[in-house]
Every structure is written in structure tokens, then in C-alpha cells.
Amino acid sequence: MSGETPAPCSRSGPHDRRVQPTRPFSRYMFFGRRRGGRRVSEAVNIYVDRYSKQEWILALGVVILSMIDLVFTLVHLDAGGREANPVMAWFLDWGGVDAFTVAKTLFTLIGVCVLLLHARFQRVRTLFRLAFGLYGLLFFFHLYVMYVRVA
């Protein structure tokens, strides 16, 4: 027994998947089984294939609040107001309402996808909640502006 060579381990060598960290994009994205880390130490700062309900609700909430902001902004602009965001004001001047709407929608969707992709990273989780909170405040600001305009 002491002269036998051990069987080669299929998990060692240059193709060992454990040598490199999990990539953010993979063929299993959205369909894989990775919902979290395998160890307690892998609870944060990891990429996953499946997101929690809370993460999806945050993502959907940011998109919905952003689209409400878009509608309220268009109503405000129609009543003679101006766009406060200089980047979005440029899109409005450059291509009108259509370019403004497309840019607002694309920026929001790309931003939410980036945040969702990194949702298990501690700082990004905070940014995600902050984005949701800021859009919530913006929603109430739009309601206030409409109330003042009517009154």
C-alpha cells in the first residue's frame, strides 16, 4: 500500500474552477442555481445567478419610480418647466422628447442591471437602497410641485 501512487484528483490542475473567483457574467446567469455562497464567509461580495425577492423588488421599484419621474417631468415640461438634470436637458435640447425618453429609459435600465448584477456587494447594496430612496423623494417632490401649481 505504501508504494501505490494516489489517484489524480479531478479538482486539481490548471482547469480547476476554484482557482478563480466566479465571474459576474456566465452561461448560468438567471438560470443557474447559485443563490449565495457555500460558506459563511461568502455571504457578501459575491456574484450570484439567482437574486432574492428583496433585490428584485428594489430593482423593479427603482425602474417604476424612474418611469413615474419621466411622466411627471414631461408634464412639468409641458407646463413650461425646465429639466434640472443637465445631462437629460442636453438630450431634450438635442433630440426632443423622444431622445429624452429613450435616454432616461436606457440609463435607468442599464443602471439597474449593473446594480442588480452587483447586489451582493455591500457598498452596492447601500447604493441600491439609496437610489430607491432618492427616487421616492423625487416622487414626493413632483407631487408637491403639482400641488403648488394647482393651488
N, C-alpha and C positions, 0 to 999 in steps of 0.2 A: 504494500500500500504506500509506503514512503517513497517509492520510485516512480509513482504514476504522476503524469502531468495533469493539472486541473483542466477541466473543460473550459473552452473560451466563453467568456461572458458576452452575451449578445448586447449588453448595455454599455460596453466599453468600446473605445476606439474613436476614430475621427468623426463618425456619424452618430455619436451619442447625442440625442436630443436635449439632454440635460446640461450640456456644456454651455449653451447659450440661453439667455432669457427668452421667454415667449414673446413673439413679435406681436405688434398691435393689429396687423392685418394677416389673416391666414385663410386657408380654404374652408375652415370651420366656422368662420365668423357668422354669427347669428344662428348657426345650425349645430354648433359644437356643444359639448357637454360641460365645458369649463365655466362654472358659475363662481368660482373663487379659488383660493389657494388650497393646497393639500395639507399645509402645516399651519399652525397658529401664527408663525412668524410671517406668513404670506397673506395676511388679511388685507393689507393696504399696499399701494404702489405696484399693482399687478394689472395685466390685461386679462380680460375675460371674453368668452364667446356669448354668454347669456347675461343680460342685465336684470337687476331687481325691479320689482314693481315701482319702488320709490324712484329709481333712476329714470324709468320710462315716464312716470308721471311728471317729474321735473322737466324732462325734455319736451314732452307734449305741452306742459304748462308754459314754458318759455316760447314755444312756437305759437301757441294760441294767443298769448298776451302780445307777442310781436305783431301778429296779424291784426289784432284789435287796435294796436298802436298805429298800424298802417292805415286802417279805415278812419280812425279819429284824426290822423294827420291830414288825410285827404279832405275830410270835412272841414277841418281848420283852414287848410289852404284855399278851399273853395269859398270860404267866408272872408278871404283877404289876409289870412295869416301868412307867416313865413316859417320855413323849416329851420329849426335851431341847430341841427347837426350839419356842419359844413360839408362833410363828405356826401351826405344824402342831398343837400342843397345843390351840390355840383351835378349830381345825377339828374335832379329835377330841372336845372337850367340846361343841361346838355341834351337830354332826350325826352323831357316832359314827364308826364305822369306814368307812361308805360315803362320808361327806363327806371324811374324811381321805384315803381312797384317790383319790377324784376330784380333790381339790385337789393332792395330791402329783403325780399323773399330769399334770394340766394345767399346773402350774407348771414341771414338768420339760420337757414338750414345747414350751411357749411359750419357755422359756429357751433350749433347744437350737436352736429355729428362729431366734431372734434372734442367737445366737452363730454359727450356720451362715451366716446372711444376711450377717454382717459378718466372715466368716472370713478374708478377705484383708487385714483391717486389723491392723497389727502388735500393738497392745495387746489386741485381741480374741483373736487367735491365742494369746497368752500366757494370757488368761483361760480360753480353751477347754481348754488343756492343764492349767491349774491345777484347773479343775472336774473333769476326768478324774482327776487325781492325788488330789484330796480325796475323791472317791467311792471310789477304790481304797483309800485309807487307812481310810475308813469301813467298807468291806467287811471289811478285816482286823480292825478293832475289833469288828465284830459277831461275827466268828469267835472272837475272844478272849473276848468276853462269854459266848458259848455254851459254850466250852471250860471257863471258870471255873464256870459254872452246872452243868455235867455233873460236873465233878471234885469 
